[in-house]
Amino acid sequence: MASSSKSKKERRKWTIFEDENLVEALLDVHNNGKYTSENELKPSYLQAVEELLKVSLLNSGIKARPHIESRRKSLKKDWATIHDMLNGINHSSSGFGFDFERKMVTVKDDVWEAYVKSHSEAAAWKNKTFPYYEDCCTIFGKDRATGKDTFSTVDMQEEIEIEENQNYHNESHGIPSENFDDCPQPIDLTHDERHQQNVQQEILGDKLEKSAQEFNKALNLESEKRGKIINALHNMPRLTAVNKISLAAKIGSSLEMTDVFMSLNDYMKEEWVVMMLNGEL
């Protein structure tokens, strides 16, 4: 008879790259402020994270449920375990520290051995990195402070497994998950579909605004570089006005030539452009 573990659908194995993008998306949505209300997550929260991952993790197939919801809870469980080591009540965490360069808990062996006797969930974190601790403090820290995650880490793990088993049961019996990607778009949208469309438009709007800001910044930087090229050529007495105009256009048209020119000192700049005029470059 096959074991229950084999009959159970395998969990998604998240890569380091996927985790990094997930944490970044969680942080962006958290900082946005549109998807939380009085420290409670709005229904659109997970959908907003999914929309960000569609951009940063193309064709990954990662969905709000069960993938993002389950992985978020796993990250929160890991963070809570480390957070409690560093900030435990009744001084149970005395002697623990966090190395922000190596991204791991630091503690003496005798303190560690005493702690894990009563906190078995922490055993896996000796000499193990958790690179998302600081970001998770921002994402989950308010929940911890207000007592909204009063479950123990063991309770959290049990909740994750229950949800994953339910998802597997639904799929085994032909019950669709919350994924509307394969459904035709109706002409008359329901309230939920209009809400989802609004979420997607908000995410796209935020992305476009950010891209526009980055583009304008790049334009300003290029304009500043061209101004410095013209000023440098203007201070070269050996060049004629025609030479200066020609060189400014030629150097400014090439990113590589601009970088080389700007990296030289004043004397070398002038020698470099004279070599250009003489066809030696």
C-alpha positions in Angstrom: 0.0 0.0 0.0 1.4 3.4 -1.0 2.3 5.7 1.9 0.2 8.7 2.5 3.2 10.9 1.7 3.3 9.5 -1.8 -0.4 9.9 -2.4 -0.2 13.5 -1.4 0.6 16.0 -4.1 4.1 17.3 -3.8 4.5 20.8 -2.6 5.9 23.4 -5.0 9.7 23.7 -4.5 10.5 27.4 -4.6 13.9 28.4 -5.9 16.1 31.1 -4.3 15.4 33.4 -7.2 11.6 32.9 -6.8 11.8 33.5 -3.1 13.8 36.7 -3.6 11.2 38.0 -6.1 8.3 36.9 -3.8 9.7 38.8 -0.8 10.3 41.8 -3.0 6.7 41.6 -4.2 5.4 41.2 -0.6 7.4 44.2 0.5 6.1 46.3 -2.4 2.5 45.4 -1.7 3.0 46.0 2.0 4.5 49.4 1.5 1.9 50.3 -1.0 -0.7 50.4 1.8 -3.7 49.8 -0.5 -4.1 46.2 0.3 -4.3 46.3 4.1 -6.9 47.8 6.4 -6.4 48.1 10.1 -3.6 45.6 9.9 -5.8 43.1 8.1 -5.1 41.8 4.6 -7.7 42.7 2.0 -8.9 40.0 -0.3 -7.0 41.7 -3.2 -3.6 41.4 -1.3 -2.6 38.0 -2.7 -3.8 38.9 -6.2 -1.7 42.0 -6.2 1.4 39.9 -5.3 0.5 37.5 -8.1 0.3 40.3 -10.6 3.8 41.5 -9.6 5.2 38.0 -10.0 3.7 37.7 -13.4 6.1 40.5 -14.4 9.2 39.4 -12.5 8.8 35.6 -12.9 7.4 35.2 -16.4 5.7 31.9 -17.1 6.3 30.6 -13.6 2.7 29.6 -13.2 2.7 30.9 -9.6 -0.8 31.7 -8.4 -2.2 33.6 -5.4 -3.7 30.4 -4.1 -2.3 28.0 -3.2 1.3 29.0 -4.0 1.7 32.5 -2.7 -0.6 32.1 0.2 1.2 28.9 1.3 4.7 30.2 0.8 3.9 33.5 2.6 2.8 31.5 5.6 6.0 29.4 5.4 8.2 32.5 5.3 6.2 34.0 8.2 6.7 30.8 10.2 10.5 30.8 9.6 10.7 34.5 10.4 8.7 34.1 13.6 11.0 31.3 14.8 14.1 33.5 14.3 12.3 36.6 15.7 11.4 34.7 18.8 15.0 33.6 19.3 16.1 37.2 19.2 13.2 38.8 21.0 11.7 36.0 23.2 9.7 36.7 26.3 10.9 36.0 29.8 14.5 36.5 28.6 14.4 33.0 26.9 16.3 34.5 24.0 19.1 36.0 26.1 22.5 35.3 24.4 21.1 35.3 20.8 22.2 37.8 18.1 21.9 38.2 14.4 24.8 38.5 11.9 23.4 40.9 9.3 26.3 40.1 6.9 26.0 36.4 7.0 22.2 36.6 7.6 22.1 34.1 10.4 21.5 33.7 14.1 24.6 33.8 16.3 24.6 32.1 19.7 27.0 30.1 22.0 26.6 26.3 22.0 25.5 26.0 25.6 22.8 28.7 25.1 21.6 27.0 21.9 21.3 23.5 23.4 19.3 24.9 26.3 17.0 26.8 24.0 16.2 24.0 21.6 15.1 21.7 24.4 12.0 23.8 24.8 11.8 25.2 21.3 12.3 22.2 19.0 11.1 24.2 15.9 14.3 26.3 16.2 16.7 23.3 15.8 17.0 23.7 12.0 18.3 27.3 12.2 21.7 26.7 13.7 24.3 27.9 11.2 21.6 28.4 8.6 21.1 31.6 6.7 17.7 33.4 6.4 18.5 36.3 4.0 15.0 37.7 4.2 14.9 38.4 8.0 15.1 42.3 7.7 12.4 42.5 5.0 10.2 40.0 6.8 10.4 42.3 9.9 8.8 45.0 7.8 6.2 42.6 6.3 5.2 40.7 9.4 6.5 42.8 12.3 3.3 44.7 12.9 1.4 41.4 13.1 3.8 40.2 15.8 3.5 43.5 17.7 -0.3 43.5 17.7 -0.7 39.8 18.5 -2.3 39.0 15.2 -0.1 35.9 14.7 -0.6 34.3 18.1 -0.4 30.8 16.6 2.8 29.0 17.5 5.1 28.0 14.6 3.9 24.4 15.0 0.3 25.6 14.6 1.3 27.6 11.5 2.9 24.5 9.9 -0.2 22.4 10.6 -2.4 25.1 9.0 -0.2 25.1 5.9 -0.4 21.3 5.6 -4.2 21.3 6.0 -4.6 23.9 3.3 -2.3 22.0 0.9 -4.3 18.8 1.6 -7.5 20.6 0.8 -6.1 21.9 -2.4 -5.0 18.4 -3.4 -8.5 17.0 -2.5 -10.2 19.7 -4.6 -8.0 19.0 -7.6 -8.4 15.2 -7.3 -12.2 15.6 -7.4 -12.3 18.0 -10.2 -13.0 21.1 -8.1 -11.3 24.1 -9.7 -8.9 26.2 -7.8 -9.1 30.0 -7.8 -7.6 30.5 -11.2 -9.6 32.3 -13.9 -6.8 32.4 -16.5 -8.3 29.6 -18.5 -11.9 31.0 -18.4 -13.2 33.1 -21.3 -13.7 36.7 -20.4 -17.4 37.5 -20.2 -18.8 40.6 -21.7 -20.7 41.6 -18.5 -18.2 41.4 -15.7 -19.3 40.3 -12.2 -18.4 42.3 -9.1 -15.4 40.0 -8.3 -14.1 40.2 -11.9 -14.4 43.9 -12.0 -12.5 44.0 -8.6 -9.8 41.8 -10.0 -9.5 43.9 -13.1 -9.2 47.0 -11.0 -6.4 45.4 -9.0 -4.5 44.5 -12.2 -4.9 48.1 -13.5 -3.6 49.5 -10.2 -0.5 47.2 -10.3 0.1 48.1 -14.0 -0.3 51.8 -13.2 2.2 51.6 -10.4 4.7 49.7 -12.7 4.2 52.3 -15.5 4.8 55.2 -13.1 8.0 53.6 -11.7 9.2 52.9 -15.3 8.5 56.5 -16.3 10.5 57.8 -13.3 13.4 55.5 -14.1 13.3 56.6 -17.8 13.2 60.3 -16.9 16.1 59.8 -14.5 18.1 58.1 -17.3 17.3 61.0 -19.7 18.4 63.6 -17.1 21.7 61.6 -16.6 22.4 61.5 -20.3 21.7 65.2 -20.6 24.0 65.9 -17.7 26.8 63.8 -19.4 26.4 65.7 -22.7 26.7 69.0 -20.9 29.9 67.9 -19.3 31.3 66.8 -22.7 30.6 70.2 -24.2 32.1 72.0 -21.2 35.3 69.9 -21.4 35.7 70.5 -25.2 35.0 74.2 -24.8 38.1 74.5 -22.5 40.4 73.0 -25.1 42.2 75.9 -26.9 43.8 73.7 -29.5 40.3 72.9 -31.0 38.4 75.0 -33.5 34.7 75.6 -33.0 34.0 73.2 -35.9 36.2 70.6 -34.2 34.3 71.0 -30.9 30.8 70.6 -32.5 31.9 67.6 -34.5 33.5 65.9 -31.4 30.6 66.7 -29.1 28.2 65.0 -31.6 30.5 62.0 -32.1 31.3 61.3 -28.4 27.8 61.9 -27.2 26.3 59.4 -29.7 28.2 56.5 -28.2 27.7 55.4 -24.6 31.1 53.6 -24.7 32.9 56.7 -26.0 31.1 58.9 -23.4 32.2 56.6 -20.6 35.8 56.6 -21.8 36.0 60.4 -22.3 34.5 61.1 -18.9 36.9 58.8 -17.1 40.0 60.7 -18.4 41.6 63.7 -16.7 41.6 67.0 -18.5 45.1 66.6 -20.1 44.2 63.1 -21.4 40.8 64.2 -22.6 42.5 66.7 -24.9 45.1 64.3 -26.2 42.4 61.7 -26.8 40.2 64.0 -28.9 43.3 65.2 -30.9 44.0 61.5 -31.7 40.4 61.1 -32.8 40.7 64.1 -35.2 43.9 62.7 -36.6 42.3 59.3 -37.2 44.5 57.6 -34.7 41.6 56.1 -32.8 
